[in-house]
């Protein structure tokens, strides 16, 4: 299989590329290598991939409509895994234009590329953020998600709707994956685990929002990648018996589907910090702060559909995952 991965220098993209290459797939990766966070980390991920046979890379911004169109004319892809996006809930409040450009315009360009390029399956990254103001846990794909609390969440919900329109109009199989708080080695520096580790090691206070009264369904990177691969291998199909009188938000009469990929084991933020303290052998200095705009108090994924239809359920504990992250962090930054 020849797979296009957008955002291949990113956290999930690079890890996915490694796994696909290991099983013998061809991987063509694109990334704009923007400076949202340290570009040297993205380059380091890419350097590992460039050493592998079967990998090709092109620096390309998905906002470049002509460039994306040329890519799909010059290459043939069996499947596309769309991960390129402007990430981060809090940053979407400060710089909304970046989200409109990348997450809406850019995604539209990818949809057009898939449509005209004869792609057999588009898989794309959605987010647990789409659940917004929903409070009934665990979050189910079969619940409506019509009340986003950040622009980031709104763009991810829009992606699901845009993909459905292409599934309906052009019979393009589309699968959206709602990722729940991803962490692990090679993670993003703007994410909590990276920030907490750096702060604890430097002896500076770490920002803890909502006075630490937060719950997250932390999901380890290897579990995310396994779920993505299983989704890639199972193109979305129309759901038999789907009814417009009682429309199911997770499925469709068109070849379109959304799945949660989360650990289904919500963890209190303070416990997460305690596990990290144990791994580092140091106590954290806490800067207890109020809830930030656009944030939610708790997340938890219902993964029944993932287990039933894709035969997989994430199982990595935070103790195991945080330990692996700390080992990587110490080695990457030459601290041990």
Secondary structure, 3 states (H helix, E strand, C coil): CEEEEECCCCHHHHHHHHHHHHCCCEEEEEECCCCCCCHHHHHHHHHHHHCCCCEEEEECCCCCHHHHHHHHHHCCCCEEEECCCCCCHHHHHHCHHHHHHHHHHHHHHHHHHHHHHCCCEEEEEEEHHHHCCCCCCCECCCCCCCCCCCHHHHHHHHHHHHHHHHHHHHCCCEEEEEECCEECCCCCCCCHHHHHHHHHHHCCCEEEHHHHCCEECCEEHHHHHHHHHHHHCCCCCCCCCCCCCCCCCCCCCCCEEEEEECCCCCEEHHHHHHHHHHHHCCCCCEEECCCCCCCCCECCECCHHHHHHHCCCCCCCHHHHHHHHHHHHHHHCCCC
